[in-house]
Amino acid sequence: MSELRANLTDRTVDRLPPSIQGQYVVRDEELRGFFVVVGAKRKTFTVQGECWKDGKRHHKKVKIGNAGEITTRDARVQAKAMLAKIAKGELIVGPPKPPPVADVTLGQAWARYRVAHLQRKERSEATIRGYADHVERVLADWLDTPLKVLGDNPRMVAERHDRITVASGPYAANGAMRTLRAIYNHARRLARELPADNPTSGVDWNIQRRRDTAMGVEDLPRWFREAGRLRHPIRREFHLFTLLSGSRPGALMQARVEDIDLRRRVLHVPRPKGGAKRAFDIPLSRPMIRCLIRAMRISRILHPEAAESWIFAADSAPGHMIEHKDPRSRLFKWGNDLRQSYRTLGQAAGLSEIDMHLLMNHSVPGVNAGYITRAKLLGNHLRAAQEGLSEFIIDHGTRRKGGVPAERMWPTLPSRRIGDAILDPTPPDPRIGMTLPRRKNDAQV
């Protein structure tokens, strides 16, 4: 902002040309700190002064009024009064003092926990959304409640846990209380005035049993039959890849085209559960590669723009699948059911426990096994194990008794045959309102 000097009068101010670009300042030659800011449409009388307060120099700028609405003489009179107040420190307002640490509310503690703990440690978006749902929805009426109130009244927390159990179930109640416990413990690192006992110490935790929803070998024919009949081919491939990889659906839905390395035959998962530090590569078997290629091909047909980035493209705001659930009457196992099935079928196929831990990116138990370097086994050993497990699943899922032919070639269907009336007689999906286009020159992906 350029600056000029002049004896400011009504005539002088009126003759100042409007600014062509930005603003410029014309300072008064008589009264120091009094000036007019000239813009493209208006000229504003302004005053700026300084004072010393608490051993620090403070500057204060105050707008007086616009030329045409106030005369230059009146503006100068007000400027003198303002400068006197600024010099006395009357108009200097320091930054607002933060609330005492013991008065920090649940909402304030959650905001810091989200940034300082979850985001800084690169927790996955799904994990952060889960915490946010507990605080901002389930415990929304406590956002303005000081943590000290909760710490001094553990009965409030125990009774709230009981109400959530009745309204939303035991798992939701335990999850909300675990989130509250983590936020309180994190806040107390700085607020030692808070009660030492976590307010969730009075909660009678609900019993949580591991869900026993895996498929066995005998369930595979039914699953492949139902999955093959799904009307949307992208969802069909998504469910198949979930079963063949044992991946968590949340991470798989965000798989990008750039994450596939066909030369190394791996799919990189950059942000699995646990954040970026748990990033790993999934070794790809031949059935898994065919599945991904079919998914990319059909994504390019149905969602060409989104398919440039996402493997499992969709008509959504981010451009990828955001919902993987299907009615149980249509597909009786999906999501984490398939992850459990992957582990169960791996045991039935004869894979070792350590190989299953490595394939599913689980921590390997024991000191001895901790010396294993996963990357050194990825190229040959783990890929061979993955190949064997995929063949085991496909073979038992498509096997028919008495030599009865399969309904379709899927899941061994080549990508160029998707929607083929004979090899892949899958009805069009009414949700997208179209049939699969047939393009003679459509190159195989």
N, C-alpha and C positions, 0 to 999 in steps of 0.2 A: 504494500500500500504506500504510494508516494505521498510526500508531505510538502506543503508550501506555508508561507507566513504572510499575514496581511492584518491591517487594522480592521477588524470585523465590524461592519455596520450593516444596516438593512440593504443599502444600495450595493455594498461590496458582495454580500452573500447572494443578492438577487442576480448579479452579473456572473457569478461562477458558472461555467458551462457544465452540463451533466457529464458524468463519466461515460466514456465509450466502452471501457472494459474494467470490471472490478469497481473499486472505490479509490478516492484519494482524500487526503486530509489537508485542511487549511487551518493553521494554528493562529490564535490571536496574538498580536505583538505586545499588547498591554498586559493581559491577564494570563499568567503562566498556568497551563493545565486546561485552558478553555480552548475548544476548537470545534470546527464543523466538519462532519463526514459527508462527502458528496458522492452520491450514487447515481445510477442511471435515471431514477425517478424522484428521489427525494434528497433533501439536505437536512442532516440531523445535528443539532447542537449537543455537544457532549463535553463532559468534564472528567479529568483523570488526576488523581492525587495519590499520595503515599503516606505511610506512617510507620513507626516502629512499635511493635507490640510483642511482648514475650520474647524480646531479644531478636526478633525477626522483622525484616522489612516486608510490608504488605502493600500491594497496589490495588486500587479500586477505580473502576471506570463506571460512570453513571450517565445514562441517557437523560437529557433534559427535555427535549421536544423537537419537533420538526419546524423548519423555517416556513413561514406562511401561517403557521398555527400559533406561533409565539414570536415576539419581536426580539431583535438581537439584544436590545437593552435589558429586557426582562430575563433573557437567557443568561446575560452576564451577571445580573443580580443573583439569580439562583445558583449560578456557578460558584460565586464567591461563598455563598452559604454552604454549598456542598463541600467545597474544598476545606472549609473550617471544620466541618463534621468529620471528614476523612482524616484530617490532621490529628484530631482528637481520638481517632479510632472508633468513633461511634458507628460507622458504616462498615467496619471490617468484621466480617463474620467468619470464624474459623470453620474447618471441616467438621461435620457432625461427629460427635463422639460415638464410637461403637457401643452397643449395649454391654453391660457387665457380662462377663463370660457365663456367670451362673444364670443369667436371664435369657440365654440363647434359646430360641424356640425350636421346635422340631423341624419346622420349615427351613430355618436358617442353617441348622445342623445338617439337614439333608442336602441343601445346596452345596455346602462345603464338602460333604462326603462324596457327592456325585463327581465333583471336579477333582478334588485332591486325592481321592482313593480310586474310584471306578475309572474315570477317564484317564487320569495320569498313569494308571497301571494297565491301560489299554484293555479293559474288560470289553467283551463283545457287546454290540448294540442290544442283542436279545437279553443279556444279563442286566443291562442298565434299564431296559424297559420293564423287566420284572420287578426290580427295586422301586422304580417310579410308580408302578401300578399299586404296590403295597402302600407307599406313602401318600401319593396324590389322589388315590381313589378310596382304598380301604380305610386309611387313617386320615382322610382329608380334614375332618373336623378337629383334628389335633395339630394342624400345621402351625397355628398361632399359640399353641400351649408351650410354656417354658419347660425345658427338660427337667428342671428342678422340681416342678410340680409332679411330673411323672415319677421321678426318682423318689420323692417323699411319699408317694401314694401307689405302691405296687399293687394294691387291691384294684385300682382303676384299670391297670393293664391286665390283670388276671380276669376281671369281669369282661373286659373287651374281648379277650381271647375266647371266652365262653360264648359270647354273642356271635362272633364271627364263625365259630365252629357250627353253631346252629344254622346260621344264615347261609354260609358258603361252603361248609365242609371242613373236616379236620386238616386236610393238607393246606388249604388256603389260610386257615388260622395260624398254623405253625409257621408258614412262610412269612406272613406279616410280622409275627413276633420275632422271627430271626432277623428280619430287616431292621426292626426297631432296636434290637439288641446290638447289632453292628453299628448303627448310627450313634447310639448312646455311648458305646465304648470308644468310638472314634472321637466324639466331642469331648469326652472326659480327659483326653490327653492334654487339652489346653485348659479346660475348665475343671480344675482340681476341686473347686468348691462344690461340684455336683456330688450327690451321695455315691459312695464307693460301690454299693450294691446295685447292680443293674436292675431296673424296674421289672424286667422279665423274669427275675429270679423266683417270683411267686407264681409263675405260670405252671399249671399242670399240663405238660405237653401231651398232645394226642399221639397215640400209637400210629406209626406210619409203616406200612408193609410194602416191600418192593412189589411192583406190579408184575404179575405172572401172566404175561400176554404173548409170549413167544409162540411161533409156529414150530411144529415138528415136521419130520419128513413126510408124514402121512397127510399133512395139511397143504402141502405145496400144490398138488394138482388143482385143488379148488381155488387157491389164490391166483394161480396163473390163468385159470379160466375166467375168473371175475376181472382180473386186471386187464386181460386181453380184450374184454368187452367194453372197457371204458370208452366213452365217446370222444374224449379229448385226448389226442395222441401225446401231447406234451406232458400231461399229468400221468399218463400211462408210463411213459419213459422215466418220469421222476420217481414214481413208486418203485419201478424195477431197479433203478440205480441205487435207491435207498436200501433195498434188500441186498443187492450184490456188494455194496460197499460198507454197510453197517453205519453209514454216516448219520449225523444228527440232521434232521430236516431243516432247521434254521440256518445252518451253515451251507447246506447244499443248495437251498433256494437262491443264495447269493453267489453261486459259482459263476465265474466270468469265463468268456471264451479264451482270454489271454492266460487263464490259469491252467489250461491244458497244454501239456508238452507231449505230443505224440511220439517224438523221437525217443524220449526217455520213458514213455508210457506211464505218465503220472498225472494226477490232478492235484494241484496245489490248493490247500485250504489255508488262506492267510490269517483268518480270525476265527478259529474254532472256540468252543467253550474254554474259558481260561484266558482268552485274549491272544494278542499277536505273539506273545512269547511261546505259545503252544502251537504255532503254525507247523504244519507237516504236509507231506506228500502222500497221496493215496496211490498205491501201485494199481495199475489198470490191467485187468484181464481182457481177453478178446471180446467176450460178451459185454463187458462194461464199455469198451470202446465203441462197439456197434450201437449200444444204447445211447451214448453221448452224441454220436454222429446223427442218429435218427432225431434226437431232440433238437440239435442245432439246425438240421435241415427243415424240420417242420416249423421251428421258430422263425426261420427266414421267410417261410411262406406266409405264416399268419401274422407275424409281428416283425417286419423287415428292419425297422429302425432299432428296436430294442434288441433284436438278435445280433446286432453288431457288437454288443457288450455282454449280453447275458446268454447263458446256455439254455436255461429254462425261462424263456421270455414270456411276458404276459402283458395284457392291457391294463397296467397298473401305473401308479405315479412313479415308482422307481424303475419300472420296466421289466421287473422279474416277478416270478411267482411270490405271492405273499400269503397264500393260504393253500395248505396241502390236504386238508381234511376232505373226506368223502363219506357219504352215508354208509353206515355199516351194512345196510341191506345191499349196497352196490359193491363194496369192497370191505371185507370183514377185518382186514389188518392193514394198517398204514401208520406212518410216523414212527414213533419210538417202538411200536410193536415190531416193526421190521428190523430195528437195531437189535432188539432182544432176540429176534429170530436169527439174525446173522450170527450172533454169539452161540446160540443153541445149535444151529446147523453146522457151525464150524467144529463144535465138539463132536457132533455125529459124523462129520467127514474125517475125523481123526487128526485135526490140527492141534499142535501143542498149545498149552496154556500161554506160554510166552509169545508165540507167534500171534495168537489172538489179541493179546495185550498190545503188541506192536502194530498190528493192522488197525486196531480201533483207537490208536493213539492214547492208550491208557498208560499210567505210570506202571513200570514193571516192579513188582514187589521183591523185596529181599536185597541184601547187599551184593550178593554174587551176581544176580541178574542186572543190577544197576550198572555193571561195567559194560553192558551191551551198548554198542553204538548203532542206533537204528538206521542211520544213513548208509552204513556199510553193508547192511542186509537188504536194502531196498531194491537194488538192481536185479538180483537173481533170486535169492532165497524167498523174500516176501512176495515177489511177483509170482513165483512158482506156487506158493501157498495160496495166493489169491486166485490164480488160474484154476487150481484144483478145486477150491471151494465154489467158484462160479460154475464150473462144469457139473459139480455135484448138485447144486441147486437147480440148474437148468434141466439136467437129466431127470431128476426126480419130479420136477414140476411139470414137465411136458410128456412124461411117460404115460402111455395109455394101455389099459389092460385088453387082452384079446386081439391086439393088432389093430384097434380102432384108430383111424387117422386123426390127427389133431385138427382143431377147428381152423387154425391159421398157422402161418409160418412163424409169427411172432412167438418168442423173442429172438429168433435167429433171422428175422426179416432184414434184407438189405434196405438201406435208407431210400434208394430210388424206387422201392416198391411200396412205400407208405401209401395207404389208401387204395391199393390195388383191389379191384372188385373180386378177384379170385384168391389171391394170396393173403390179403389183409382186408377182409370184408367188414370193416369197422364203420358203423353209421356215423354221419356227420354230427357234430356237437350242436344242439339247438341253441346253446348259449352264445355262440359266435355267429349264428345266423348265416352260415355258408358251408359249402362243401369244399373239400380240398381241391384246389385247382390242379389241373393236369397240364404240365408244360413240357413239351417234347424236348426242348433244348436246355432244360434245367439240369445243370451239371451236378454230379454226385458230390456230396461234401464229406 
